[in-house]
Amino acid sequence: MPSSQYYLGIDGGATKTEAVLCDEQLNVLCRGISGPSNYYIQSLREVLDHIKEATQFALEPNAVTEDQLQGIGIGLAGLSDGDHDELRSNLPSIFSFDPASISITHDVATAHAGAFNGGPGILTILGTGSSCQGIDDQGKIIRVGGWGHLVDDVGSGYDLGRRLLMIAVRMLDGRLERTQLADTVLDLLEVKGPRDIISKINGADFGKSGIAGLATILLDLANAGDAYALFQIQEATRETALLILSAIEQYSGNPVPVSIVGGMTQFREYLEAIIHVVDQATAGNEHCDLQWKDPLHPPAVGAASLGMNRAQQ
């Protein structure tokens, strides 16, 4: 029997916007994907357009219309607390749904809601960017990281891509011994000369997601034994572990459920190295029983659950 209740969840980041149509049991009925909607990087118009497009892709295959939705939840990367009113006031341009009834928050909050189904735990996003949020047994919210790519985003795809470029340009101007890494970057970027890297990485069609896309190259070079690449991966691993360890130190309760989500989790050796550093740092601490968990639901479903909660208030 078709569901009589539908909920829409939207998860937006620097690479893509995903919308999911869920039933009242949070089963995913359909997904829609559109362009990026990082609130800090994209313009407001781009954010709204990509939310609208992803929503249409999620609703149309099931012939569900917006007036059949019981609730909507939105979680966007780069969205600060001060941005909520601006986004909410502009939602009527893409939704007929009452904007006051829509749950609006940042992407790590929706990812946390999905990973732990509303329960306590520590959630780290490692995607194009990075961020960490914990909600402990007392309901205290803990935020670590999430300061944006200009000053933070440790361990993310962008961080690793930036590290690769940093090594390459230092090799190309003589500050570091040149290895195959420099030529790999030149070939990958398809530039005529070293100085053309500047215009390439600052071009409108490259951007943050383009730099994040270079992460796999740094990981491959590290696995192949390039000492410079290996050192940078080790540093990124250490910094990411510190992100999680800081949240653990502020967390009240035991055991401590911990989950990691995002595109960087596809690199199993990198993920396992981060977990190993955290495990070593907490070994022997009887007050810290870490329990590594796979997320129960993806971030977009977490957004739908927050939309459901708001509708039921």
N, C-alpha and C positions, 0 to 999 in steps of 0.2 A: 504494500500500500504506500503511495507517495506520502512524503512528509507533509504535515500541515504547518510546520514551523521551519523557517529558514533564517539562517544567520550568515552574515558576510564578514569575513576577516581579511584585512589588508596589511601586508608586510612590505614596507618600502625601504630600499637601501640604495647604495651607490651604483649597483650593477643592474638591478631589476626591481620591478614592483610585482608582487604576487597577490592575487585575490583568490579566496576560496569560498565556495558556497557550501555551507554545512547544514545538517539537520540538527534537531534538538539533542541528539546524542553525540554531536560533534564529528559525525562521519562526514568525510569530504565527498560531496556529490560532483563537484567540478572545480577545475582550476583555470585561472586566466593569468597570463604573463604579459607585462608591458615594460616600457623603458624605466630608467632609474627615477627614484623620488627621494633622494637624500635632501632633507629640507635645508641643509646648510649649503649644499653645492648647487642644486638645481634651482631654477627660478620658481616662484609660486605657481606660475602658469603651467610650467612643465610638470610640476608635482601633481596638480589637479588633473591635467590631461592624462597622465599616466595612470593615476588612480581610476579615472573614469574608463579608460580603455581596458585595463585589467578587469574591472568590474563587469563590463559588457561581455568580455570573453568568458567570465565565470558564470554569468546568468543565462546567456542566450541558449547554450546547448540544452538546458533543462526547461527552457521556456518559462523561466521564473522572472517575474517583473519586480521592480523595486518596491511596489506597494505590498508585495507579499512577504517582504523581509520583516522579521520581528526585532532585529537588532543589527548594528554595524559596529565593528571595532577597527581602529586604525592605529598602527604602530610604525613610525618613521624614524629612520636614522637621521641624526643631525637636528632633531626636534628638541628644543629646550622648553622649559616650563613657560617661559615668556612668549613662546610662539603659538600656544594653544588657541588663544582668542583669535589671532589673525587667521589661522587655518579654519577654525570653526565658522567664523563669519563669512568665509569664502566657499564653504562646502555647498551652500544652496545653488551655486553655479553648476554643480555636477550632480547633486542629489536633491530629490524632492523630500527625502526623509528629514524629519525634524533634527536639525544639527545639534540641538541641546541634548538629544537622546543618543548621540553617537559617542562612543568611547574613543578618546584621543590620548595617545601616550607615545613614548619613544620605543624604538624597536627592541631594546633589551628587556623592557617590561613585558611586551607581548611574547617574546621568546621564552621568558621565565614562566609566564602563565601556561604556555604550551608544554614546556619541558616537564613541569612538576604538577600540572593540572590544578594550579592554584595553591599548591602546598608549599612548605618551606624548602629551601635549598639554595645553592649557589650556581648561577648560570653564566657562562662566558660565551660571548659571540666572537668567533674568529672568521670573519668573512673578508670583504673588501676593507673594512675597518674592524675595530675591536672594542669591546666593552664588557663589563662584568656587573652583575647585580645579584645580591643575596637578599632573601627574606628569611629571617630566622624564626625559631619557635615562638618568640615573643611578638612576631609580626613586624619587627624592626627592618626597615629597608636599608640596604647597604649598597652604595654605588662606588665602584672603583674603575678608573679609566673612562673611556668614552669622551675624551676631550677633543677629538677630531684629529685629522691627519697632519695638521701643521705642527702639533706639539706632542701627539700621542699615537694611538692606534697600534700599540706594540703587538708584535706577533701576527699581525694581519697580513693579507695579501699585499696591501699597499706598503706596509713596513718592509716586507721582504723584497718587493720590487724596487723600492727606494734604495735599499741596501745594495742591491745588485748594481744599480746605476751609479751609486756613490763610489763603489769600488772601481767600476769601469772607467769613469772620468778621471779618477786619480791615476790609474794605469796609463791612460792615454796622454796625460800631460807630464808623466814622469815621476809622480810622487810615490807610486808603488811599482814594484817589479811587474812587468807585463806578462800575463798568462793568457791562455786560450779564452779566458772569460771576456776579455776586452773585445776580441774578434767576434765572439759569439754574440755579444750585444750589438756590435756594429752591423752584423749580418741580419740579426733579428729585426732591428729597427729600419733596415734598408735605407741607410743614409750614405751620402757620398763621402763625407768626411766627418771626423770626430766632432767638430763644432756644430754640425748640423743636428746633433743630438738635442741641442737647446730648443730649436724650433719644433722638432719632432715631439718631444715630451710635453711641450707647452701648447701644442695645437689643440684646437677645440675638439677634434675627433679622437684624441688620445686620452687626456685627462686622468683622473684618479683611477678609474677602472682599468685604463690601459696600463698604468704603472703596476696595479695589482695583478694584472695578467702576467707580469714578468716573474712572479713568485716561483712558479714551477721551474723556471730556468735556474734560479739560485739553488733550489733544492736539488735539481739534477746535477749541477756542478759540484755541490757539496758531496753528493753520493759518489761522484766520479773521482773525488779526492782533491779537488782544488782547495788549497789551504785557506785562501781568503774567503771563499764562499762558506766553507765549513765553520770558520770562526764567526761569521755573521749569523749563521743558523743557530749556533750555540748561544750567541748573545740574544737573539730573538726568543729562543726557548727559555732562557733564564728570565728575561723581562716578562714573558707571558706567565711563567710560573709565579713570579712576584705579584702579578695582578691577582691571581687566584689566592695566593697565600695571604695577601692583605685582607681580602674578603673573609677568609677563614678566621683570621685573628679577631675580626670584629663580630663574628657570628656567635650567637648564644644558643646552645643546644647541642645535643649529641644523640644519634649520629649526625654527620654532616653530608647530606646528598649533594653531589657535584656533577654538573653536566656541561658539555661543550658542544656548541652547534656552529654551523656556518660552513662556507665553502672550503675552508682550510682543513676541515676534518677529513677530507678525502685523502690527504697525505698521511697515511697511517704511521709511518716512522716518525714524522714530525710531531703528530699528536701523542704518540706513545712516549716520546722524549719529554714532552711537557709534563705528562702524567707522572713519569718517573721522577722528575725533579721535585714535584709537589709531594709525592709519596716519601721521598727521602727526607725532605724537610720536616715532615710531620711524623715520621716513624718514631715510635716509642712514646708519643704523646697520648696518654690515656684519656685525655679530655677532647681528643680529636679523632673520632672514628669516621674516617672518610669512606664514603660509599659512592663510587663512580657509577653514574646512571646514564643509560641512553635516554634521550628525550622521549616523553610519552607522545607528544604531538609536535609538529613543526610550528614555527613562529606565527604563520598566518592563521593557523587554527587557534593558537593562543589569543590572537587578536579577536577572532570570532567569539571565543569564550568570554573575553572581557566585554564585548558587545552584548552578549547574552546577559551577563551579570548586571550591566547598566540598565538593560531593558526591564529586568525583573526588580529593580530597586523601587 
